[in-house]
Amino acid sequence: MIVREQGAALLLVTQPDHAALAGQIMAAWRSGEFVRPEWREAALVATREHDNGWKEVDAHPTVSPASGRPFDFINIPAPVKRSIWPRAVVRLAPARPDVAALVAQHALALFDGFREQDEWREFLTRMEQARDQHLAAIGLRPFGSRQEFLRAYRVIFMGDLLSLIFCCGWTRPFAEAGYHLALRDERLTVSPDPFGGAEVPLSIRSRAIAVRRYGSDDELRDAIATAETFEIRGVAAGP
């Protein structure tokens, strides 16, 4: 769950909705290393599905005892995080082993810094094995090589970052893969322009609940069930 404070409201965005927006942004990308016809379709599907494993978690949000607010995707307990990507990989693998391998790579990229911790080492080993198993099963198609597989993964990473900047309302500038990224007044600017001069409409659905302390998971879920829907709208464009 993405939790964005805006005035007197907390705007709640599900991870699968955020991932779908990431896919829309990268589908509009027209230049550079993120556009390779041999694996572009697989990379875009993986971008849309990279948070597939959050469905169950976001359907039953929980309250942080420390803050009394909903757990967001950053602060949710580590055991929950470690359940998400194995579930997604298992769910995606039967129909799209190429996509499952990319999603496993996303987990490895996100959590590699925790490799020295025993509980994370086991998780990372499991994700490496899943990635390698699915790549072997497809003979590295459609990527052709490990290098191209990792290049395709960068589509997911960039889409994830761009969508998070917009959904979370992060206004500090970012630099990634030779691009400068900045959000101001719901306008997400990417420089140099990868969209061929187009303005890409952005819209994400949120549920707006009051900024207050919630005493229990049930209290939070009741508030969400009766919350109004709020659309966060903007554009992505070159400078």
Buried (B, 14 or more C-beta within 10 A) or exposed (E): BBBBEEEEBBBBBBBBBBBBBBBBBBBBBEEEEBEBEEBBEBBBBBBBBBBBBBBEBBEEBBBBEEEBBBBBBEEBEEEBBBBBBBBBBEBBBEEBBBBBBBBBBBBBBBBEEBEEEEEBEEBBEBBBEBBEBBBEBBEBEBBEEEEBBEBBBBBBBBBBBBBBBBBBBBEEEBEEEEBEBBBEEEBBBBBEBBBEEBEBEBEBBBBBBEEEEBEEBEBBBEBBEEBEEBEBEBBBBBE
